[in-house]
Amino acid sequence: MVPDQAYDGALGTEGGAPQDGGTPAVRVEGLWKRFGQQIAVNGIDLVLPAGKFIGLVGPNGAGKTTTLSMITGLLRPDAGRIRVAGHDVWADPESVAQVKTRIGVLPEGLRMFERLSGRELLAYSGRLRGLPGAEVDKRATQLLEVLDLAGSQHKLVVDYSTGMRKKIGLAAALLHNPEVLFLDEPFEGVDPVSAQIIRGVLERYTHSGATVVFSSHVMELVESLCDWVAVMAAGQIRAQGPLERVRGSAPSLQAAFLELVGANGRDSGESLDWLGGPAR
């Protein structure tokens, strides 16, 4: 087990602390995105509080990835306004630059410089962020230890497993100690050991006062991790707020989610009366 001080050294409090108790980590107003005839995000409003572990949940195709891509500056919206850490994401180049210094991003299907080793990737990412070389090397060493990648730090990223790629991507996203961390399906395809390590790092990160926003369609995971949830379906926000409020009187977040997205009552296989019978 890596001592807490190693983690705290890698992720100090100067970037992680929310800049203003009254300023949301993310504020979205009237956000739209269309691909051809398909409306992916349908005029949503969203306010995500600072200093929380936030889950953006929804079925496949709900618009979660598109929404996070627009919030993090990876995809230009058709309409709407987005503010992250108090700065307008799409107002002007200077504002975009201000936002990008304050966020960390681990997108789905992350593309990395695969011919670099894990340590070289972190060294490159940190220096690209403008951090002093000595500080980059110190933080990289600590993150590699905490994320159980020290033994593979000189191995090329192209040879990393899915779980290792998620962990090195997380390390790169955390290296500059962002105020808000955005993760798109960070646990998908990850083995239980790697998932537990990632979970521990994220929990300690939010305990320092930083904000984590991650998308998922695994309700049990969200319910065990998050204290604030937004439910999305068909490009719209169906509910948002503290986990207890969104769950309401339902026995679980899963049950509340199915009700919110209108999945209750759908044919769950009763019509497949031939399935499981004698082969014909």
Helices and strands as residue ranges (DSSP letters): H 4-10, H 13-16, E 26-35, E 38-48, E 53-57, H 64-71, E 79-84, E 87-88, H 93-102, E 103-106, H 118-128, H 133-146, G 150-152, G 157-159, H 162-174, E 180-184, H 192-207, E 211-216, H 219-225, E 228-233, E 236-242, H 243-247, H 253-260
